[in-house]
Amino acid sequence: MSRDSERRPSRRDFLALGAGGLLVAATPGMLRPRRQVVRRTVPVMGTIADIAVVHRDERYAHRAIDAAVAELRRVDATMTRFSPHSEVGRANLAAARGPVAVGAATAEVVAAALAWADRSDGAFDPCLGGAVALWDVAHRAAPPAAAEVRRFAGRGLHRSLELGRRGGSDVIVYHEPDIALDLGGIAKGYGVDRAAAALRDWGIADALVNVGGDLQALGVSPDGDAWEVGVRDPADPARLAARFRVSDRAVATSGDYEQFFEHGGRRYHHLLDPATGEPRVGASHAVTIVADRCMDADAAGTAVFGMDRGAAERRIAAMDPRASILHIG
């Protein structure tokens, strides 16, 4: 074995294997031919998905990855708010006038999102799509008018969304015209969970699904250890703030350093505070959560983003005792 193959993974190794807030190390075991890693990187859900499967049969691994990518694309097509043809898009167009039928998967994610909204006392609210569209941080250079922002502040809009069943179908009804469903804080995590489940259905025991910083680690890396993951430094996303090992668990990072604009000396990012209707101001710039399911880690990170560590830990313990904070900074 060469000297190079025995070295500890460098920052360059991490940066080669991830997008978003979390980066995955290119472990030395990836160089072993008997337990090769088959990888694919694809654009999906508005970001980059990186799927790595440890398997001896490359063709079989690619077929398993095909199934995982299909799950990600299905969740994206069904739950994006950017298409009027998705189930979320149809609900946003018509659910204020009457029930809109949705599939079982969308109903599952909406139910989980509403549960997180209740458990977090509204710190996570999936019904703020109107405020998210108003801020549109990817295209703005200045904040919207204060009167427009106040329209969404402190509304608790999640309490006015009804998820029920009518005529044998799951339906969504909006009892408040300002509701616009936005599952961006939970659906990506759900997609990761579904992609991981697809790999398991193919008998894959060791793999990693990383979608823009939301990930599921299955089993172990090729060297037999838990997967090594790096957290980007919010002050310098080219650097790593922390490294940790994870196996058979999900991890998600919420941060203010990828989607934002700056105006008047302040950073306006995409993580909105339902209490104010504007980007949350707090003690931290990123938080990384570990949980059993990626959709729970995703929602929890959104709910506690900006809190100091003590407050965030208390909130997480109340919301999901199986989840915890890996890093905050």
N, C-alpha and C positions, 0 to 999 in steps of 0.2 A: 504494500500500500504506500502511495506517495506521501511525502511530508505534507503536501497541500491538502490531501483528503482528510488528514487528521486534525487540521486546525479547527479552532472554535469558530462558529459562524460569525461573520463580520456584519457590519451595518449594511454593506452592499448585498450580502446574501439575503437579509431580511427584505430589503427594498425590491429585490428581484421577484418576490413571492407574495405580493399583497397590494391592496389598495384600500383607501379609507383609513380609519384610526388604528387598525390592527394589521400587523405584518407577520408573516410566518417564515421561520428560518428554513433555509436550505440545509437540512441536517446532513452530516457526513454519511449516514446510512443510505441516502438517496443514490450514492455512487455504487452500492452493492448490486451486482447484476441479478442475484438470486431473489432479491426483494426490491424490485424496481418500483419507482414512483411514476405513474402515468398522470400527466397534468394537462389541463385545458383551461384557457382563459377566454371568456366570452363577455361581450357587453350585454347587460340585462338590468332591468329595474333602475335605469338611470345611472348605473355605475358599472363596475367591473366585477365579474364573478371569477374566482380562481378555485378550481376543484382539483385536488390531488388525491389519487387512489393508489394504495400500496397493493400490488398484485403481481403474480408471476406471469399472467397471460395478458399481454398488452391489448389485444383485440377485445377480450372479455371486459377488461377495465374500461375501454372506450365505450362499449355498449352500456355499461353501468352509468358512465358519465352522461351519455345521451339521455338516459332516463332522468337523471338529476337535473340536467339543463332544461328538459321538457317541463319539469315541475316548476322551476323558477319562472319560465316563460308563461306557464299557465296562470300562476299567481299574479304575475305582472299584468297580463292581459285582463284578468278578472277584477283586480282591485286598484288599478291606477286611477287617480282622479283626473288625469290629463286626457282621457278619451271619453267621449260621450257614449261610446258603445260598451264600455266596461260596466260591470254591475254597480260599482261605486259611481261611475259617471251617470248612469241611468237614474240612480237614486237621487243624485244631486240635481238632476233636471226635473224630477217628477214627484219625489217623496213628500214634498211639502203640500201636494195636492191630493195625495192618496197613497195607498200601499203600493210598494214596488217589490216584486218578487226577486229574490236572490238565491243563489245556490248554497249548498250546505257549507262549503268552505268559507265563503264570504260571511255567512251567518256566524260561523265559529269564530272568525277573527273579530267581527264586530262585537260579539258577546264578550270575548276576552278584553277588547279595548274598553268596553263599558265597565267591566269589572275593575280594570286598572284605574279608570277614571274615578270610580267610587272609592277604591282602596287608597288612592293618593289624594283624596279630598279635592279632586279637580285639578291637581298639578299636571296630570296627563289628561288631555281632552281631545278625542279624535274628531270632534265636530267643529274645529276651528279652521276648516278649509277656506272659509271666506277671508279670515285674517291672514292666513298663509299666502293666499293669492294677492291680497292687498299689499303685503310687504314685498313679495317677489324679489328676494334679496339677490338673486342671480342677475337681475336686470336693472335694479334701482341704483341710483347714486345719491339719493337723499330720502329721508323718511317721509311717509305719507302724512297728510294733514292730521293733526291731533284729534279733530272731531271724528274723522273716519276710524281712527284707532279706538277711540272710546266706545264706539258702537259695539265692539267685541269684548270689552274689558269686564271681567267678573260676571259673565253671563251664566256660567255653568251650563253651557248648551247641551252637554252630554245627557243631562237629565230630561231633555225634551225629545230625544230620539227613542222611538219605540221599535224594538225588535220582537216580532211575534210570528204567529203562524195563521194563515188564512187559506182556506181551500186546499189544505194539504201542502202548502208551500211556505218556506220562510219568507217573511216580508219585512220591509223597513218603512217606517212612517216618520216624517218630521213634523213635530207639533210646534215648531218655531221656524219662521221663514228664513232666519239668518243662519240656520244650520247648513253646513257643507261638509260632508264626510271626507276626512283625509286620514287614511290609514298608513301614512308614511312613517309614523313612529312605531309601527308594530308589524306591518305586512312584510317588510323585508326580512325580519326575523322569522316570521312564519314560513316564508319561502325557503329560507335556509333549513328550517326544520323539515319541510317537505322534501327538499333535495337530499338531505341526510337519510330520511326514511326510504327514499327511492334506492339509495346505495345499499342500505341494509337489506331491502327486498331482493337485491341482486347478490346477497351473500357477502357483501364487502364489510369486513370487520375493521379495517384500518384505513382511514381517509380523513380529509379535511375539506370543508366547504367554507369558503371565505367570500362574502358578497359585500364589498365596500365597507369592511370593518365589522360586519356581523358574521360570526362564524360558529360552526359546530365541529368539534374535534371527535372523531370516532377512533377508539382504540389507541394505537401507538404509532409513532413515526417509524421509518425503516430501521433505525438504530435500536428499537425496542423500548425507548423511553417515551414519555408523554411528549406531545407536540410542543415545541418551543415557539412562543408568540411574543412579539415586541409591540409596545404601545408607543405611538408617535408622541414626540414632545410638542405640546401646543404652541410653545414659544418658537420652535424651529422644527416643522414637520419632517425635515430631512434627518433629524436625529431621533434616537430612541430614548424615551423617558424611563422605561421599565421593561423587564423581560420576565416571563413566567412560563411554567409548564402546565398543560391542560390535557385531560383525557376524558372522553365520554361526557363532556359538558359543553355548554354553549357560552359564548362571550360576545358582548357588544359594547361599543364605545360611542358615546355622544359627545360631540365637541363643537366649538364655535369657530374653528380655524380653516374650514373648507368651503362653507357656503356663507358668504358675508359681503358687506360693503362697508366702507368707512366714511364717516361724515362728521365734521365738527369735533374731531378727536375721539370719536366713539365708534366701536365696532358694532354693527347691526347684523346679527346672524339669523339663521333660520329656525332656531329653537325658541318658540314663543312662550311667554308666560300667560296662561289663561286669565290670571288675575288682572293683568295690565293690558293685554292685547298686543304687547310689543315684545321684542327679543328680551329674554330673561337676563337680568344683571345679577351677578353673584360672585362668590368667593373663588370659584374655579372655572377653568376653561375646557375641561374634559373630564369625563368619568367613565371608567370601564367596569362593567358588571359581569359576573359569572352566575349562571343559573342552569337549571335542568333543560329548559327550552329556550331557544334563541328569541322567540317572540316575547318571552317574559323579560329576558335580559335587555332587549330592545326598548320595551315600554318602560322598564324600571329606570334605565339610563336617561330617557327623556324626562321622566317625572322628577328625578333628583338632580338633574344637571344644574350647575350653578350653586348648589348648597355647599356649605362647609362639610368636612368629613363627618363630624359628629351628628349633625342634622340629617345628612344623607344616610348614614348607617341606621339611625332610628327609623327613618322612613322606610328603608328597604326591609328591615326586620318586621315592620308592621304589615308590609305589603306581601312579602314572600320570604318566609323563614329559610327557604332553601337557596335563596340568592344572597350574594354578598358583593362587596366592592373589592375589586382587585387593585385598582389604582385611581387616584384622583389628583388632578394637578391643574 
